[in-house]
Amino acid sequence: MKPTKESVITLSLFAALTITFYFIGYWLIFRMSKATPLMLSVGVAAIVTCIIRKQSLSTLGWCWGSWKYAWLSYLIPLSLAALAYFFIWFTGFGEWYNESFVSEQKTAYNIQDWSDLSTILFHLLLTASITFFISLPSVLGEEIAWRGFLVPQLSKFLGFVAVALTSGLMWALWHWPLIIQGLYGNGTTPLWYQLTTFTVFIMSSAMIMTYLRYKSGSLWTAVIYHMSSNVFIQKFFTPLTSETHQSVWVIDEFGFALPVLATLVACYFCHKGKQSFKNTYNIS
């Protein structure tokens, strides 16, 4: 299908507002020393677009949907991270475990007399619960835009795979200025490598998240998936890994382990999506 005039206007307005609010959010990063304003900015752009275009905010997918897809959204990124880091530890690209990090957690939690394993399990429990929920506001800001607004808009004239890849690419490009400026990334590997691995990981994640968004009809699957991916990678597995001289090429969202594994899983969901949504347009 070809995009209608209404879709072109709506998407163009969203793009213009996203760029405008991006600069505001970017400026606030330095004023507040937090990325939350930038993550919220794209969600604000989506909501303002809906208001200007007189589109009901209910189309963003606020319904909860099936618990099955909520749990899948939580467990898939956790499983991906666990498998990737088990591979990293097993192959020696990184080592189990970072004793300095564990020691820091003992001090932070005031549990100095606990064993290292007990501390690691306690930190995992807090990461999976409290830290997970704390990340909600900033992640919700992004997902209102990418899976709440953009995916249904694109689905009006694109098929499932094109929707997933297009929304994923836009999501990745939105992060590029931060990576190029050195505000996000590892600061060690070449810029082209970081952009490539990050983009592959994000677009693969977008394929899985789009499938869950289609199946559930809910924005919350994307929010849960995004939160789960962020906290388990950034707050648990990466800092828990004791790095070697080659770790930076493999670990985190800017190494090759996660993008490769996520791509394999995304291929499975791509196949399922093509079969399930062969003739599906306009999921809002």
Disulfide bonds with the S-S distance in Angstrom:
none
